[in-house]
């Protein structure tokens, strides 16, 4: 017989000490978003399957937990990501003509563990801008991402940048199946020149030469930009991509000089989804990106309202693991007594934001995450807080 207390594989409880830290980070980050003028939305945890699949393709289909709606008989899914839901809300619920700044925080679930992440459940938090095509929106959203990470005290942040427009420009006049394009992307990430040669055997020589040049265009941001301007064709698609990367890097370097900026033009994780600038944030002692962001102007088209869009998201559980914030929760110890004046004193302390724990009779030690540093004692017929 299966033990009833066992949880499914790669699903876990969040215990008190971590839960408080996660909740503190959630509230802190939402406060940062609010300070920038972002509006909080709460999408549902499940929707009809076709709505969740509008921007994800077959990979997302595999990752979605599915169930049948007993009311309609239609297939529903538990969200794996919240970006598509935000696009639906922007397109059909808010339906604003100007710029929309939206933020969210909620649980996402996946059928399989993503490499480098050890849970199928995440607490995703993020922010998105709809309605502005210019790079100003990309700069704001990624500045917000850096502010959020800095609030969590994660140490030095490295931004790895790329641009989806580069590979899209190379593929414009080349006939390749979806599977071959996926293989091409994998070969670029692995910097596998032999596989690229096999996949692109029928490509025009100029296109292939440009593709291979991407393998060497990685490293410190400004150095890569200088080399890329010489290596890439002098067409609007390539030069616009480099101009966007250069303007972004210059601005971030001015306002966040402590941030390390790298560019890898062969690292195009999510290029099918993104339409412009792409960014991944890395911190020490964490094997994968702690946050990802970028531009995805096509995300709302499936809902009949294509709008410029850029945003970022991260997992609060992962952020809690890398955050160097130290939580020592202090509490006031109080005796168990029904005296009216004691209850009033405790109530006043709690209303002022203090944690007051009344110990039950014969309770010698309260086993909790709180540390008693003071106690409530009766002095001259008045209840006073004294240090322990």
Secondary structure, DSSP 8 states (H G I E B T S, - for coil): ---TT---TT-----HHHHHHHHHHHHHHHHHHHHTT-EE----SEEEHHHHTTTTHHHHHHH--EEE-TTT--EEEE-S-SHHHHHHIIIIII--SS-EEEEEEEEEE-SS--TT---SEEEEEEEEEES--SHHHHHHHHHHHHHHHHHTT--S-EEEEEEHHHHHHHHTT----HHHHHHHHHHHHHT-HHHHHHHTTTS-HHHHHHHHHGGG-EEEHHHHHHHHHHHS-SSHHHHHHHHHHHHHHHHHHHH-TTSEEEEETT--TTTTT--SEEEEEE-TT-SS-SEEEEE-TTTTGGGT----EEEEEEEHHHHHHH------EEEEEE-----HHHHHHHHHHHHTT--EEE--TT-----SSEEEEEEEEEETTEEEEEE-
